[in-house]
Amino acid sequence: MSSLQDHLDALKVRKGYWFAPKLYGYGAVPVTWQGWLMTLAFIALAVMLAQLLPSDPLRIAAIFVAAIGFIALARHKTDGGFAWRWGPEKR
């Protein structure tokens, strides 16, 4: 069984990265202020697009494009990349 310290160590990233790989599953989580700011900015953009655009198809398309951009940047800024994981990796 993994210790709490193993989990905390898995959330540390090298300089220049904003996200750490999720410990379980696929994807990443923000672990620096830049990652959190980017995540909050994406949420604010999605809400703004949903409120300002006049039609549902246009809203969906715009939010989809924004989400693709967010995911691409998050993937680029994730220390270790996106991959399926089953807990903290041993270092």
VEXLO-968285 format. One record per atom (N, C-alpha, C): residue number from 0; residue in one letter; atom name; x, y, z. Coordinates in Angstrom, 3 decimals, always signed. Example, Ala and Ser with C-alpha at 12.3 -4.5 7.8 and 13.67 -1.06 7.14 Angstrom:
residues 2
<rec num="0" residu="A" atome="N" X="+13.190" Y="-5.690" Z="+7.800"/>
<rec num="0" residu="A" atome="CA" X="+12.300" Y="-4.500" Z="+7.800"/>
<rec num="0" residu="A" atome="C" X="+13.200" Y="-3.300" Z="+7.800"/>
<rec num="1" residu="S" atome="N" X="+12.850" Y="-2.250" Z="+7.080"/>
<rec num="1" residu="S" atome="CA" X="+13.670" Y="-1.060" Z="+7.140"/>
<rec num="1" residu="S" atome="C" X="+12.900" Y="+0.030" Z="+7.870"/>
***
This chain:
residues 91
<rec num="0" residu="M" atome="N" X="+0.840" Y="-1.178" Z="+0.000"/>
<rec num="0" residu="M" atome="CA" X="+0.000" Y="+0.000" Z="+0.000"/>
<rec num="0" residu="M" atome="C" X="+0.887" Y="+1.244" Z="+0.000"/>
<rec num="1" residu="S" atome="N" X="+0.494" Y="+2.244" Z="-0.793"/>
<rec num="1" residu="S" atome="CA" X="+1.289" Y="+3.450" Z="-0.934"/>
<rec num="1" residu="S" atome="C" X="+1.122" Y="+4.361" Z="+0.271"/>
<rec num="2" residu="S" atome="N" X="+2.178" Y="+5.039" Z="+0.593"/>
<rec num="2" residu="S" atome="CA" X="+2.112" Y="+5.976" Z="+1.708"/>
<rec num="2" residu="S" atome="C" X="+1.668" Y="+7.351" Z="+1.215"/>
<rec num="3" residu="L" atome="N" X="+1.277" Y="+8.185" Z="+2.135"/>
<rec num="3" residu="L" atome="CA" X="+0.877" Y="+9.542" Z="+1.800"/>
<rec num="3" residu="L" atome="C" X="+2.029" Y="+10.293" Z="+1.146"/>
<rec num="4" residu="Q" atome="N" X="+3.232" Y="+10.041" Z="+1.604"/>
<rec num="4" residu="Q" atome="CA" X="+4.395" Y="+10.727" Z="+1.031"/>
<rec num="4" residu="Q" atome="C" X="+4.593" Y="+10.355" Z="-0.439"/>
<rec num="5" residu="D" atome="N" X="+4.325" Y="+9.101" Z="-0.814"/>
<rec num="5" residu="D" atome="CA" X="+4.408" Y="+8.692" Z="-2.221"/>
<rec num="5" residu="D" atome="C" X="+3.435" Y="+9.501" Z="-3.070"/>
<rec num="6" residu="H" atome="N" X="+2.236" Y="+9.711" Z="-2.552"/>
<rec num="6" residu="H" atome="CA" X="+1.234" Y="+10.488" Z="-3.277"/>
<rec num="6" residu="H" atome="C" X="+1.654" Y="+11.953" Z="-3.400"/>
<rec num="7" residu="L" atome="N" X="+2.168" Y="+12.524" Z="-2.341"/>
<rec num="7" residu="L" atome="CA" X="+2.603" Y="+13.918" Z="-2.381"/>
<rec num="7" residu="L" atome="C" X="+3.790" Y="+14.099" Z="-3.309"/>
<rec num="8" residu="D" atome="N" X="+4.727" Y="+13.154" Z="-3.301"/>
<rec num="8" residu="D" atome="CA" X="+5.885" Y="+13.227" Z="-4.192"/>
<rec num="8" residu="D" atome="C" X="+5.471" Y="+13.145" Z="-5.656"/>
<rec num="9" residu="A" atome="N" X="+4.421" Y="+12.394" Z="-5.942"/>
<rec num="9" residu="A" atome="CA" X="+3.949" Y="+12.241" Z="-7.320"/>
<rec num="9" residu="A" atome="C" X="+3.368" Y="+13.542" Z="-7.863"/>
<rec num="10" residu="L" atome="N" X="+2.988" Y="+14.459" Z="-6.993"/>
<rec num="10" residu="L" atome="CA" X="+2.413" Y="+15.721" Z="-7.432"/>
<rec num="10" residu="L" atome="C" X="+3.450" Y="+16.831" Z="-7.591"/>
<rec num="11" residu="K" atome="N" X="+4.706" Y="+16.520" Z="-7.407"/>
<rec num="11" residu="K" atome="CA" X="+5.771" Y="+17.498" Z="-7.617"/>
<rec num="11" residu="K" atome="C" X="+6.170" Y="+17.467" Z="-9.087"/>
<rec num="12" residu="V" atome="N" X="+6.443" Y="+18.655" Z="-9.644"/>
<rec num="12" residu="V" atome="CA" X="+6.821" Y="+18.741" Z="-11.050"/>
<rec num="12" residu="V" atome="C" X="+8.137" Y="+19.490" Z="-11.189"/>
<rec num="13" residu="R" atome="N" X="+8.820" Y="+19.219" Z="-12.297"/>
<rec num="13" residu="R" atome="CA" X="+10.059" Y="+19.938" Z="-12.587"/>
<rec num="13" residu="R" atome="C" X="+9.744" Y="+21.360" Z="-13.030"/>
<rec num="14" residu="K" atome="N" X="+10.738" Y="+22.221" Z="-12.969"/>
<rec num="14" residu="K" atome="CA" X="+10.579" Y="+23.620" Z="-13.352"/>
<rec num="14" residu="K" atome="C" X="+10.077" Y="+23.711" Z="-14.797"/>
<rec num="15" residu="G" atome="N" X="+9.118" Y="+24.592" Z="-15.020"/>
<rec num="15" residu="G" atome="CA" X="+8.569" Y="+24.798" Z="-16.348"/>
<rec num="15" residu="G" atome="C" X="+7.295" Y="+24.021" Z="-16.624"/>
<rec num="16" residu="Y" atome="N" X="+6.944" Y="+23.107" Z="-15.734"/>
<rec num="16" residu="Y" atome="CA" X="+5.707" Y="+22.342" Z="-15.897"/>
<rec num="16" residu="Y" atome="C" X="+4.664" Y="+22.861" Z="-14.919"/>
<rec num="17" residu="W" atome="N" X="+3.391" Y="+22.826" Z="-15.340"/>
<rec num="17" residu="W" atome="CA" X="+2.316" Y="+23.366" Z="-14.531"/>
<rec num="17" residu="W" atome="C" X="+1.363" Y="+22.297" Z="-14.033"/>
<rec num="18" residu="F" atome="N" X="+1.406" Y="+21.127" Z="-14.646"/>
<rec num="18" residu="F" atome="CA" X="+0.483" Y="+20.046" Z="-14.312"/>
<rec num="18" residu="F" atome="C" X="+1.266" Y="+18.781" Z="-13.978"/>
<rec num="19" residu="A" atome="N" X="+0.684" Y="+17.971" Z="-13.103"/>
<rec num="19" residu="A" atome="CA" X="+1.239" Y="+16.650" Z="-12.787"/>
<rec num="19" residu="A" atome="C" X="+0.264" Y="+15.609" Z="-13.326"/>
<rec num="20" residu="P" atome="N" X="+0.774" Y="+14.465" Z="-13.755"/>
<rec num="20" residu="P" atome="CA" X="-0.142" Y="+13.419" Z="-14.204"/>
<rec num="20" residu="P" atome="C" X="-1.062" Y="+12.986" Z="-13.064"/>
<rec num="21" residu="K" atome="N" X="-2.309" Y="+12.655" Z="-13.420"/>
<rec num="21" residu="K" atome="CA" X="-3.215" Y="+12.123" Z="-12.411"/>
<rec num="21" residu="K" atome="C" X="-2.635" Y="+10.831" Z="-11.856"/>
<rec num="22" residu="L" atome="N" X="-2.857" Y="+10.578" Z="-10.589"/>
<rec num="22" residu="L" atome="CA" X="-2.333" Y="+9.361" Z="-9.976"/>
<rec num="22" residu="L" atome="C" X="-3.113" Y="+8.131" Z="-10.416"/>
<rec num="23" residu="Y" atome="N" X="-4.396" Y="+8.299" Z="-10.660"/>
<rec num="23" residu="Y" atome="CA" X="-5.253" Y="+7.194" Z="-11.089"/>
<rec num="23" residu="Y" atome="C" X="-6.048" Y="+7.660" Z="-12.302"/>
<rec num="24" residu="G" atome="N" X="-6.006" Y="+6.897" Z="-13.365"/>
<rec num="24" residu="G" atome="CA" X="-6.749" Y="+7.259" Z="-14.562"/>
<rec num="24" residu="G" atome="C" X="-5.881" Y="+7.977" Z="-15.572"/>
<rec num="25" residu="Y" atome="N" X="-6.530" Y="+8.748" Z="-16.440"/>
<rec num="25" residu="Y" atome="CA" X="-5.857" Y="+9.416" Z="-17.555"/>
<rec num="25" residu="Y" atome="C" X="-6.004" Y="+10.920" Z="-17.400"/>
<rec num="26" residu="G" atome="N" X="-4.956" Y="+11.665" Z="-17.653"/>
<rec num="26" residu="G" atome="CA" X="-5.041" Y="+13.114" Z="-17.602"/>
<rec num="26" residu="G" atome="C" X="-4.051" Y="+13.727" Z="-16.642"/>
<rec num="27" residu="A" atome="N" X="-4.349" Y="+14.957" Z="-16.233"/>
<rec num="27" residu="A" atome="CA" X="-3.428" Y="+15.709" Z="-15.391"/>
<rec num="27" residu="A" atome="C" X="-4.208" Y="+16.596" Z="-14.432"/>
<rec num="28" residu="V" atome="N" X="-3.513" Y="+17.072" Z="-13.413"/>
<rec num="28" residu="V" atome="CA" X="-4.094" Y="+17.997" Z="-12.435"/>
<rec num="28" residu="V" atome="C" X="-3.162" Y="+19.200" Z="-12.291"/>
<rec num="29" residu="P" atome="N" X="-3.730" Y="+20.403" Z="-12.122"/>
<rec num="29" residu="P" atome="CA" X="-2.881" Y="+21.575" Z="-11.934"/>
<rec num="29" residu="P" atome="C" X="-2.197" Y="+21.522" Z="-10.569"/>
<rec num="30" residu="V" atome="N" X="-0.906" Y="+21.852" Z="-10.537"/>
<rec num="30" residu="V" atome="CA" X="-0.172" Y="+21.822" Z="-9.271"/>
<rec num="30" residu="V" atome="C" X="+0.629" Y="+23.100" Z="-9.023"/>
<rec num="31" residu="T" atome="N" X="+0.621" Y="+24.024" Z="-9.972"/>
<rec num="31" residu="T" atome="CA" X="+1.295" Y="+25.307" Z="-9.770"/>
<rec num="31" residu="T" atome="C" X="+0.268" Y="+26.418" Z="-9.959"/>
<rec num="32" residu="W" atome="N" X="+0.630" Y="+27.624" Z="-9.572"/>
<rec num="32" residu="W" atome="CA" X="-0.317" Y="+28.724" Z="-9.735"/>
<rec num="32" residu="W" atome="C" X="-0.634" Y="+28.956" Z="-11.204"/>
<rec num="33" residu="Q" atome="N" X="+0.353" Y="+28.722" Z="-12.100"/>
<rec num="33" residu="Q" atome="CA" X="+0.109" Y="+28.907" Z="-13.523"/>
<rec num="33" residu="Q" atome="C" X="-0.930" Y="+27.901" Z="-14.042"/>
<rec num="34" residu="G" atome="N" X="-0.823" Y="+26.656" Z="-13.579"/>
<rec num="34" residu="G" atome="CA" X="-1.785" Y="+25.637" Z="-13.982"/>
<rec num="34" residu="G" atome="C" X="-3.186" Y="+25.949" Z="-13.482"/>
<rec num="35" residu="W" atome="N" X="-3.265" Y="+26.394" Z="-12.238"/>
<rec num="35" residu="W" atome="CA" X="-4.575" Y="+26.761" Z="-11.689"/>
<rec num="35" residu="W" atome="C" X="-5.145" Y="+27.975" Z="-12.410"/>
<rec num="36" residu="L" atome="N" X="-4.301" Y="+28.964" Z="-12.718"/>
<rec num="36" residu="L" atome="CA" X="-4.764" Y="+30.144" Z="-13.443"/>
<rec num="36" residu="L" atome="C" X="-5.268" Y="+29.759" Z="-14.835"/>
<rec num="37" residu="M" atome="N" X="-4.540" Y="+28.892" Z="-15.521"/>
<rec num="37" residu="M" atome="CA" X="-4.961" Y="+28.444" Z="-16.844"/>
<rec num="37" residu="M" atome="C" X="-6.299" Y="+27.700" Z="-16.765"/>
<rec num="38" residu="T" atome="N" X="-6.460" Y="+26.861" Z="-15.767"/>
<rec num="38" residu="T" atome="CA" X="-7.707" Y="+26.114" Z="-15.593"/>
<rec num="38" residu="T" atome="C" X="-8.876" Y="+27.055" Z="-15.311"/>
<rec num="39" residu="L" atome="N" X="-8.676" Y="+28.006" Z="-14.416"/>
<rec num="39" residu="L" atome="CA" X="-9.738" Y="+28.969" Z="-14.101"/>
<rec num="39" residu="L" atome="C" X="-10.054" Y="+29.858" Z="-15.293"/>
<rec num="40" residu="A" atome="N" X="-9.033" Y="+30.239" Z="-16.070"/>
<rec num="40" residu="A" atome="CA" X="-9.253" Y="+31.048" Z="-17.272"/>
<rec num="40" residu="A" atome="C" X="-10.072" Y="+30.267" Z="-18.300"/>
<rec num="41" residu="F" atome="N" X="-9.799" Y="+28.984" Z="-18.446"/>
<rec num="41" residu="F" atome="CA" X="-10.588" Y="+28.169" Z="-19.378"/>
<rec num="41" residu="F" atome="C" X="-12.044" Y="+28.095" Z="-18.924"/>
<rec num="42" residu="I" atome="N" X="-12.264" Y="+27.886" Z="-17.640"/>
<rec num="42" residu="I" atome="CA" X="-13.635" Y="+27.820" Z="-17.119"/>
<rec num="42" residu="I" atome="C" X="-14.353" Y="+29.150" Z="-17.354"/>
<rec num="43" residu="A" atome="N" X="-13.673" Y="+30.258" Z="-17.073"/>
<rec num="43" residu="A" atome="CA" X="-14.272" Y="+31.581" Z="-17.283"/>
<rec num="43" residu="A" atome="C" X="-14.589" Y="+31.800" Z="-18.763"/>
<rec num="44" residu="L" atome="N" X="-13.691" Y="+31.386" Z="-19.644"/>
<rec num="44" residu="L" atome="CA" X="-13.918" Y="+31.519" Z="-21.083"/>
<rec num="44" residu="L" atome="C" X="-15.123" Y="+30.688" Z="-21.519"/>
<rec num="45" residu="A" atome="N" X="-15.218" Y="+29.462" Z="-21.027"/>
<rec num="45" residu="A" atome="CA" X="-16.340" Y="+28.598" Z="-21.390"/>
<rec num="45" residu="A" atome="C" X="-17.669" Y="+29.198" Z="-20.920"/>
<rec num="46" residu="V" atome="N" X="-17.699" Y="+29.722" Z="-19.714"/>
<rec num="46" residu="V" atome="CA" X="-18.921" Y="+30.356" Z="-19.198"/>
<rec num="46" residu="V" atome="C" X="-19.264" Y="+31.590" Z="-20.028"/>
<rec num="47" residu="M" atome="N" X="-18.261" Y="+32.390" Z="-20.352"/>
<rec num="47" residu="M" atome="CA" X="-18.483" Y="+33.595" Z="-21.146"/>
<rec num="47" residu="M" atome="C" X="-19.025" Y="+33.237" Z="-22.540"/>
<rec num="48" residu="L" atome="N" X="-18.416" Y="+32.241" Z="-23.173"/>
<rec num="48" residu="L" atome="CA" X="-18.897" Y="+31.822" Z="-24.494"/>
<rec num="48" residu="L" atome="C" X="-20.333" Y="+31.309" Z="-24.427"/>
<rec num="49" residu="A" atome="N" X="-20.644" Y="+30.560" Z="-23.388"/>
<rec num="49" residu="A" atome="CA" X="-22.005" Y="+30.031" Z="-23.226"/>
<rec num="49" residu="A" atome="C" X="-23.018" Y="+31.152" Z="-23.036"/>
<rec num="50" residu="Q" atome="N" X="-22.626" Y="+32.241" Z="-22.406"/>
<rec num="50" residu="Q" atome="CA" X="-23.533" Y="+33.361" Z="-22.156"/>
<rec num="50" residu="Q" atome="C" X="-23.665" Y="+34.298" Z="-23.351"/>
<rec num="51" residu="L" atome="N" X="-22.572" Y="+34.493" Z="-24.091"/>
<rec num="51" residu="L" atome="CA" X="-22.563" Y="+35.532" Z="-25.122"/>
<rec num="51" residu="L" atome="C" X="-22.949" Y="+35.064" Z="-26.519"/>
<rec num="52" residu="L" atome="N" X="-22.686" Y="+33.823" Z="-26.849"/>
<rec num="52" residu="L" atome="CA" X="-22.963" Y="+33.372" Z="-28.209"/>
<rec num="52" residu="L" atome="C" X="-24.453" Y="+33.100" Z="-28.394"/>
<rec num="53" residu="P" atome="N" X="-24.989" Y="+33.450" Z="-29.572"/>
<rec num="53" residu="P" atome="CA" X="-26.437" Y="+33.445" Z="-29.756"/>
<rec num="53" residu="P" atome="C" X="-27.103" Y="+32.086" Z="-29.973"/>
<rec num="54" residu="S" atome="N" X="-26.385" Y="+31.106" Z="-30.478"/>
<rec num="54" residu="S" atome="CA" X="-27.052" Y="+29.830" Z="-30.768"/>
<rec num="54" residu="S" atome="C" X="-26.308" Y="+28.657" Z="-30.140"/>
<rec num="55" residu="D" atome="N" X="-27.044" Y="+27.586" Z="-29.864"/>
<rec num="55" residu="D" atome="CA" X="-26.445" Y="+26.409" Z="-29.241"/>
<rec num="55" residu="D" atome="C" X="-25.331" Y="+25.781" Z="-30.079"/>
<rec num="56" residu="P" atome="N" X="-25.525" Y="+25.580" Z="-31.402"/>
<rec num="56" residu="P" atome="CA" X="-24.426" Y="+24.984" Z="-32.185"/>
<rec num="56" residu="P" atome="C" X="-23.148" Y="+25.829" Z="-32.137"/>
<rec num="57" residu="L" atome="N" X="-23.316" Y="+27.150" Z="-32.167"/>
<rec num="57" residu="L" atome="CA" X="-22.155" Y="+28.038" Z="-32.107"/>
<rec num="57" residu="L" atome="C" X="-21.476" Y="+27.947" Z="-30.737"/>
<rec num="58" residu="R" atome="N" X="-22.264" Y="+27.893" Z="-29.672"/>
<rec num="58" residu="R" atome="CA" X="-21.710" Y="+27.745" Z="-28.321"/>
<rec num="58" residu="R" atome="C" X="-20.918" Y="+26.452" Z="-28.197"/>
<rec num="59" residu="I" atome="N" X="-21.529" Y="+25.369" Z="-28.645"/>
<rec num="59" residu="I" atome="CA" X="-20.870" Y="+24.060" Z="-28.549"/>
<rec num="59" residu="I" atome="C" X="-19.568" Y="+24.060" Z="-29.329"/>
<rec num="60" residu="A" atome="N" X="-19.590" Y="+24.582" Z="-30.543"/>
<rec num="60" residu="A" atome="CA" X="-18.384" Y="+24.607" Z="-31.381"/>
<rec num="60" residu="A" atome="C" X="-17.285" Y="+25.451" Z="-30.743"/>
<rec num="61" residu="A" atome="N" X="-17.645" Y="+26.627" Z="-30.234"/>
<rec num="61" residu="A" atome="CA" X="-16.638" Y="+27.513" Z="-29.644"/>
<rec num="61" residu="A" atome="C" X="-16.036" Y="+26.909" Z="-28.374"/>
<rec num="62" residu="I" atome="N" X="-16.876" Y="+26.338" Z="-27.533"/>
<rec num="62" residu="I" atome="CA" X="-16.363" Y="+25.724" Z="-26.304"/>
<rec num="62" residu="I" atome="C" X="-15.521" Y="+24.497" Z="-26.637"/>
<rec num="63" residu="F" atome="N" X="-15.910" Y="+23.741" Z="-27.655"/>
<rec num="63" residu="F" atome="CA" X="-15.129" Y="+22.577" Z="-28.082"/>
<rec num="63" residu="F" atome="C" X="-13.735" Y="+22.998" Z="-28.538"/>
<rec num="64" residu="V" atome="N" X="-13.653" Y="+24.054" Z="-29.350"/>
<rec num="64" residu="V" atome="CA" X="-12.349" Y="+24.556" Z="-29.818"/>
<rec num="64" residu="V" atome="C" X="-11.508" Y="+25.034" Z="-28.632"/>
<rec num="65" residu="A" atome="N" X="-12.130" Y="+25.755" Z="-27.702"/>
<rec num="65" residu="A" atome="CA" X="-11.400" Y="+26.217" Z="-26.512"/>
<rec num="65" residu="A" atome="C" X="-10.911" Y="+25.035" Z="-25.682"/>
<rec num="66" residu="A" atome="N" X="-11.736" Y="+24.000" Z="-25.553"/>
<rec num="66" residu="A" atome="CA" X="-11.344" Y="+22.816" Z="-24.772"/>
<rec num="66" residu="A" atome="C" X="-10.175" Y="+22.086" Z="-25.434"/>
<rec num="67" residu="I" atome="N" X="-10.192" Y="+21.971" Z="-26.753"/>
<rec num="67" residu="I" atome="CA" X="-9.078" Y="+21.327" Z="-27.463"/>
<rec num="67" residu="I" atome="C" X="-7.784" Y="+22.106" Z="-27.216"/>
<rec num="68" residu="G" atome="N" X="-7.862" Y="+23.426" Z="-27.270"/>
<rec num="68" residu="G" atome="CA" X="-6.684" Y="+24.253" Z="-26.995"/>
<rec num="68" residu="G" atome="C" X="-6.190" Y="+24.096" Z="-25.564"/>
<rec num="69" residu="F" atome="N" X="-7.125" Y="+24.087" Z="-24.619"/>
<rec num="69" residu="F" atome="CA" X="-6.761" Y="+23.913" Z="-23.210"/>
<rec num="69" residu="F" atome="C" X="-6.090" Y="+22.551" Z="-22.987"/>
<rec num="70" residu="I" atome="N" X="-6.672" Y="+21.502" Z="-23.539"/>
<rec num="70" residu="I" atome="CA" X="-6.113" Y="+20.154" Z="-23.367"/>
<rec num="70" residu="I" atome="C" X="-4.727" Y="+20.063" Z="-24.007"/>
<rec num="71" residu="A" atome="N" X="-4.557" Y="+20.654" Z="-25.184"/>
<rec num="71" residu="A" atome="CA" X="-3.249" Y="+20.608" Z="-25.855"/>
<rec num="71" residu="A" atome="C" X="-2.180" Y="+21.319" Z="-25.021"/>
<rec num="72" residu="L" atome="N" X="-2.518" Y="+22.493" Z="-24.498"/>
<rec num="72" residu="L" atome="CA" X="-1.548" Y="+23.225" Z="-23.674"/>
<rec num="72" residu="L" atome="C" X="-1.289" Y="+22.499" Z="-22.358"/>
<rec num="73" residu="A" atome="N" X="-2.330" Y="+21.961" Z="-21.740"/>
<rec num="73" residu="A" atome="CA" X="-2.151" Y="+21.219" Z="-20.495"/>
<rec num="73" residu="A" atome="C" X="-1.272" Y="+19.992" Z="-20.726"/>
<rec num="74" residu="R" atome="N" X="-1.489" Y="+19.306" Z="-21.831"/>
<rec num="74" residu="R" atome="CA" X="-0.672" Y="+18.126" Z="-22.143"/>
<rec num="74" residu="R" atome="C" X="+0.800" Y="+18.513" Z="-22.331"/>
<rec num="75" residu="H" atome="N" X="+1.011" Y="+19.648" Z="-23.004"/>
<rec num="75" residu="H" atome="CA" X="+2.380" Y="+20.134" Z="-23.219"/>
<rec num="75" residu="H" atome="C" X="+3.056" Y="+20.521" Z="-21.899"/>
<rec num="76" residu="K" atome="N" X="+2.281" Y="+21.027" Z="-20.959"/>
<rec num="76" residu="K" atome="CA" X="+2.817" Y="+21.501" Z="-19.683"/>
<rec num="76" residu="K" atome="C" X="+2.703" Y="+20.469" Z="-18.564"/>
<rec num="77" residu="T" atome="N" X="+2.439" Y="+19.198" Z="-18.906"/>
<rec num="77" residu="T" atome="CA" X="+2.346" Y="+18.143" Z="-17.902"/>
<rec num="77" residu="T" atome="C" X="+3.674" Y="+17.408" Z="-17.810"/>
<rec num="78" residu="D" atome="N" X="+4.238" Y="+17.363" Z="-16.619"/>
<rec num="78" residu="D" atome="CA" X="+5.508" Y="+16.684" Z="-16.370"/>
<rec num="78" residu="D" atome="C" X="+5.275" Y="+15.170" Z="-16.364"/>
<rec num="79" residu="G" atome="N" X="+5.630" Y="+14.514" Z="-17.457"/>
<rec num="79" residu="G" atome="CA" X="+5.438" Y="+13.078" Z="-17.555"/>
<rec num="79" residu="G" atome="C" X="+4.373" Y="+12.693" Z="-18.569"/>
<rec num="80" residu="G" atome="N" X="+3.679" Y="+13.677" Z="-19.108"/>
<rec num="80" residu="G" atome="CA" X="+2.693" Y="+13.421" Z="-20.144"/>
<rec num="80" residu="G" atome="C" X="+1.431" Y="+12.747" Z="-19.650"/>
<rec num="81" residu="F" atome="N" X="+0.515" Y="+12.567" Z="-20.576"/>
<rec num="81" residu="F" atome="CA" X="-0.747" Y="+11.896" Z="-20.283"/>
<rec num="81" residu="F" atome="C" X="-0.566" Y="+10.400" Z="-20.509"/>
<rec num="82" residu="A" atome="N" X="-1.005" Y="+9.604" Z="-19.587"/>
<rec num="82" residu="A" atome="CA" X="-0.992" Y="+8.147" Z="-19.716"/>
<rec num="82" residu="A" atome="C" X="-1.921" Y="+7.581" Z="-18.653"/>
<rec num="83" residu="W" atome="N" X="-2.394" Y="+6.371" Z="-18.874"/>
<rec num="83" residu="W" atome="CA" X="-3.224" Y="+5.712" Z="-17.873"/>
<rec num="83" residu="W" atome="C" X="-2.336" Y="+5.293" Z="-16.707"/>
<rec num="84" residu="R" atome="N" X="-2.729" Y="+5.621" Z="-15.498"/>
<rec num="84" residu="R" atome="CA" X="-1.922" Y="+5.290" Z="-14.320"/>
<rec num="84" residu="R" atome="C" X="-2.775" Y="+4.605" Z="-13.258"/>
<rec num="85" residu="W" atome="N" X="-2.115" Y="+3.753" Z="-12.487"/>
<rec num="85" residu="W" atome="CA" X="-2.759" Y="+3.002" Z="-11.403"/>
<rec num="85" residu="W" atome="C" X="-2.106" Y="+3.311" Z="-10.071"/>
<rec num="86" residu="G" atome="N" X="-1.819" Y="+4.552" Z="-9.801"/>
<rec num="86" residu="G" atome="CA" X="-1.204" Y="+4.938" Z="-8.534"/>
<rec num="86" residu="G" atome="C" X="+0.134" Y="+5.596" Z="-8.773"/>
<rec num="87" residu="P" atome="N" X="+0.761" Y="+6.077" Z="-7.711"/>
<rec num="87" residu="P" atome="CA" X="+2.043" Y="+6.760" Z="-7.849"/>
<rec num="87" residu="P" atome="C" X="+3.120" Y="+5.820" Z="-8.393"/>
<rec num="88" residu="E" atome="N" X="+3.922" Y="+6.353" Z="-9.301"/>
<rec num="88" residu="E" atome="CA" X="+5.032" Y="+5.565" Z="-9.840"/>
<rec num="88" residu="E" atome="C" X="+6.190" Y="+5.594" Z="-8.867"/>
<rec num="89" residu="K" atome="N" X="+6.912" Y="+4.506" Z="-8.787"/>
<rec num="89" residu="K" atome="CA" X="+8.093" Y="+4.443" Z="-7.924"/>
<rec num="89" residu="K" atome="C" X="+9.239" Y="+5.169" Z="-8.622"/>
<rec num="90" residu="R" atome="N" X="+9.881" Y="+6.083" Z="-7.894"/>
<rec num="90" residu="R" atome="CA" X="+10.998" Y="+6.842" Z="-8.488"/>
<rec num="90" residu="R" atome="C" X="+12.292" Y="+6.427" Z="-7.852"/>
***
